[in-house]
Amino acid sequence: MARQLLSEQWDCGGAHWGGAVRRTRGDCAKKLPDAKIQTGSGEVLPFPDDRFDLVTITGVLHHVKDSKKVLKELFRVSRFGVLISDHNNFSFGSEFARKIRLALYSMNLLRAFSYVKQGFRKQGYSEGDGWWYPYSVLNDFDVIADLSDHFAITPTRRANSMSGNFMTCHSHLAKACRKSTP
């Protein structure tokens, strides 16, 4: 499909960051020789304002230190909207752990608790995912509210519990945001 888009004069661009940048860039160059793939920092994207009609970010925000800064950049380079897909850390662990995590978050203590739990580090590490920060697609509502006039959230996987609480039963979510017009 990407080849078809490029052959129809679509302007596709992208920045990729993370542990697999060189491999991903090489794979893309083989499969899409005409694509322009740039590496960069999500905090300072190498594109002008309103460069893309739609910007997508998938499975990245839990790997960045400052998700608010990255979100602001995504909206800056987007003309119409941003699609965010990532995990929801409020749904991980036992039912009891989820309730505790949600309570700590509501009291603005989750960050401090996570820092202690992770051995006095802001990041965690897992073999399958590498370095990560505690993050949920449900975080950063202040930034989303400032930069979009409408958004919708939908689960991207089946519910992992039947608790009835949307925040604690969906492990992966997508958020579609329409950019505010001045």
Contacts in CASP RR format, 6 or more apart in sequence:
PFRMAT RR
TARGET T0000
AUTHOR 0000-0000-0000
METHOD contacts of the structure
MODEL  1
MARQLLSEQWDCGGAHWGGAVRRTRGDCAKKLPDAKIQTGSGEVLPFPDD
RFDLVTITGVLHHVKDSKKVLKELFRVSRFGVLISDHNNFSFGSEFARKI
RLALYSMNLLRAFSYVKQGFRKQGYSEGDGWWYPYSVLNDFDVIADLSDH
FAITPTRRANSMSGNFMTCHSHLAKACRKSTP
2 12 0 8 1.000
2 31 0 8 1.000
2 32 0 8 1.000
2 35 0 8 1.000
3 31 0 8 1.000
3 32 0 8 1.000
5 12 0 8 1.000
6 12 0 8 1.000
6 32 0 8 1.000
6 34 0 8 1.000
6 35 0 8 1.000
12 35 0 8 1.000
12 36 0 8 1.000
13 35 0 8 1.000
13 36 0 8 1.000
13 37 0 8 1.000
13 38 0 8 1.000
13 52 0 8 1.000
14 36 0 8 1.000
14 37 0 8 1.000
14 38 0 8 1.000
15 38 0 8 1.000
15 39 0 8 1.000
15 40 0 8 1.000
15 42 0 8 1.000
15 45 0 8 1.000
15 46 0 8 1.000
15 47 0 8 1.000
16 24 0 8 1.000
16 25 0 8 1.000
16 37 0 8 1.000
16 39 0 8 1.000
16 40 0 8 1.000
17 39 0 8 1.000
17 40 0 8 1.000
17 41 0 8 1.000
17 42 0 8 1.000
17 60 0 8 1.000
18 60 0 8 1.000
18 63 0 8 1.000
19 130 0 8 1.000
21 39 0 8 1.000
25 37 0 8 1.000
25 39 0 8 1.000
28 35 0 8 1.000
28 37 0 8 1.000
29 35 0 8 1.000
29 37 0 8 1.000
38 46 0 8 1.000
40 46 0 8 1.000
42 64 0 8 1.000
42 69 0 8 1.000
42 70 0 8 1.000
42 73 0 8 1.000
42 74 0 8 1.000
43 64 0 8 1.000
43 66 0 8 1.000
43 69 0 8 1.000
43 70 0 8 1.000
43 73 0 8 1.000
44 73 0 8 1.000
45 73 0 8 1.000
45 74 0 8 1.000
45 76 0 8 1.000
45 77 0 8 1.000
47 77 0 8 1.000
48 77 0 8 1.000
49 76 0 8 1.000
49 77 0 8 1.000
50 77 0 8 1.000
50 78 0 8 1.000
50 79 0 8 1.000
51 77 0 8 1.000
51 78 0 8 1.000
51 79 0 8 1.000
52 77 0 8 1.000
52 78 0 8 1.000
52 79 0 8 1.000
53 78 0 8 1.000
53 79 0 8 1.000
53 80 0 8 1.000
53 81 0 8 1.000
54 78 0 8 1.000
54 79 0 8 1.000
54 80 0 8 1.000
54 81 0 8 1.000
54 82 0 8 1.000
54 83 0 8 1.000
55 74 0 8 1.000
55 75 0 8 1.000
55 77 0 8 1.000
55 78 0 8 1.000
55 81 0 8 1.000
55 82 0 8 1.000
55 83 0 8 1.000
56 82 0 8 1.000
56 83 0 8 1.000
56 84 0 8 1.000
56 85 0 8 1.000
57 70 0 8 1.000
57 74 0 8 1.000
57 82 0 8 1.000
57 83 0 8 1.000
57 84 0 8 1.000
57 85 0 8 1.000
57 86 0 8 1.000
58 85 0 8 1.000
58 86 0 8 1.000
59 85 0 8 1.000
59 86 0 8 1.000
59 87 0 8 1.000
60 70 0 8 1.000
60 86 0 8 1.000
61 67 0 8 1.000
61 70 0 8 1.000
61 71 0 8 1.000
61 84 0 8 1.000
61 86 0 8 1.000
61 135 0 8 1.000
61 137 0 8 1.000
62 86 0 8 1.000
62 87 0 8 1.000
62 89 0 8 1.000
62 132 0 8 1.000
62 133 0 8 1.000
62 134 0 8 1.000
62 135 0 8 1.000
63 130 0 8 1.000
63 131 0 8 1.000
63 132 0 8 1.000
63 133 0 8 1.000
64 70 0 8 1.000
64 133 0 8 1.000
65 122 0 8 1.000
65 133 0 8 1.000
67 133 0 8 1.000
67 135 0 8 1.000
67 139 0 8 1.000
67 140 0 8 1.000
68 140 0 8 1.000
68 142 0 8 1.000
68 143 0 8 1.000
71 82 0 8 1.000
71 84 0 8 1.000
71 140 0 8 1.000
71 143 0 8 1.000
71 144 0 8 1.000
71 147 0 8 1.000
72 143 0 8 1.000
72 147 0 8 1.000
74 82 0 8 1.000
74 84 0 8 1.000
75 81 0 8 1.000
75 82 0 8 1.000
75 147 0 8 1.000
75 148 0 8 1.000
75 177 0 8 1.000
75 179 0 8 1.000
78 179 0 8 1.000
79 179 0 8 1.000
80 178 0 8 1.000
80 179 0 8 1.000
81 148 0 8 1.000
81 176 0 8 1.000
81 177 0 8 1.000
81 178 0 8 1.000
81 179 0 8 1.000
82 148 0 8 1.000
82 176 0 8 1.000
82 177 0 8 1.000
82 179 0 8 1.000
83 174 0 8 1.000
83 175 0 8 1.000
83 176 0 8 1.000
83 177 0 8 1.000
84 137 0 8 1.000
84 174 0 8 1.000
84 175 0 8 1.000
84 176 0 8 1.000
84 177 0 8 1.000
85 137 0 8 1.000
85 156 0 8 1.000
85 172 0 8 1.000
85 173 0 8 1.000
85 174 0 8 1.000
85 175 0 8 1.000
86 135 0 8 1.000
86 136 0 8 1.000
86 137 0 8 1.000
86 172 0 8 1.000
86 173 0 8 1.000
87 135 0 8 1.000
87 136 0 8 1.000
87 137 0 8 1.000
87 171 0 8 1.000
87 172 0 8 1.000
87 173 0 8 1.000
88 136 0 8 1.000
88 137 0 8 1.000
88 138 0 8 1.000
88 167 0 8 1.000
88 170 0 8 1.000
88 171 0 8 1.000
88 172 0 8 1.000
88 173 0 8 1.000
89 101 0 8 1.000
89 134 0 8 1.000
89 135 0 8 1.000
89 136 0 8 1.000
90 98 0 8 1.000
90 101 0 8 1.000
90 102 0 8 1.000
90 105 0 8 1.000
90 136 0 8 1.000
90 138 0 8 1.000
90 167 0 8 1.000
90 168 0 8 1.000
91 98 0 8 1.000
91 160 0 8 1.000
91 161 0 8 1.000
91 167 0 8 1.000
91 168 0 8 1.000
91 169 0 8 1.000
91 170 0 8 1.000
91 171 0 8 1.000
92 98 0 8 1.000
92 101 0 8 1.000
92 171 0 8 1.000
95 161 0 8 1.000
95 163 0 8 1.000
95 168 0 8 1.000
98 161 0 8 1.000
98 163 0 8 1.000
98 168 0 8 1.000
99 168 0 8 1.000
101 110 0 8 1.000
102 165 0 8 1.000
102 167 0 8 1.000
102 168 0 8 1.000
104 110 0 8 1.000
104 113 0 8 1.000
110 134 0 8 1.000
111 134 0 8 1.000
114 122 0 8 1.000
114 134 0 8 1.000
115 121 0 8 1.000
115 122 0 8 1.000
118 124 0 8 1.000
122 133 0 8 1.000
123 131 0 8 1.000
123 132 0 8 1.000
123 133 0 8 1.000
124 131 0 8 1.000
124 132 0 8 1.000
124 133 0 8 1.000
125 131 0 8 1.000
125 132 0 8 1.000
126 132 0 8 1.000
136 173 0 8 1.000
137 153 0 8 1.000
137 173 0 8 1.000
137 174 0 8 1.000
137 175 0 8 1.000
138 153 0 8 1.000
138 167 0 8 1.000
138 173 0 8 1.000
144 151 0 8 1.000
144 175 0 8 1.000
144 177 0 8 1.000
146 180 0 8 1.000
147 177 0 8 1.000
147 179 0 8 1.000
147 180 0 8 1.000
148 177 0 8 1.000
148 178 0 8 1.000
148 179 0 8 1.000
148 180 0 8 1.000
149 178 0 8 1.000
149 179 0 8 1.000
149 180 0 8 1.000
149 181 0 8 1.000
150 177 0 8 1.000
150 178 0 8 1.000
151 175 0 8 1.000
151 176 0 8 1.000
151 177 0 8 1.000
151 178 0 8 1.000
152 175 0 8 1.000
152 176 0 8 1.000
153 173 0 8 1.000
153 174 0 8 1.000
153 175 0 8 1.000
154 173 0 8 1.000
154 174 0 8 1.000
154 176 0 8 1.000
155 170 0 8 1.000
155 172 0 8 1.000
155 173 0 8 1.000
155 174 0 8 1.000
156 172 0 8 1.000
156 173 0 8 1.000
156 174 0 8 1.000
157 170 0 8 1.000
157 171 0 8 1.000
157 172 0 8 1.000
159 169 0 8 1.000
159 170 0 8 1.000
160 169 0 8 1.000
160 170 0 8 1.000
160 171 0 8 1.000
161 168 0 8 1.000
161 169 0 8 1.000
162 169 0 8 1.000
163 169 0 8 1.000
END
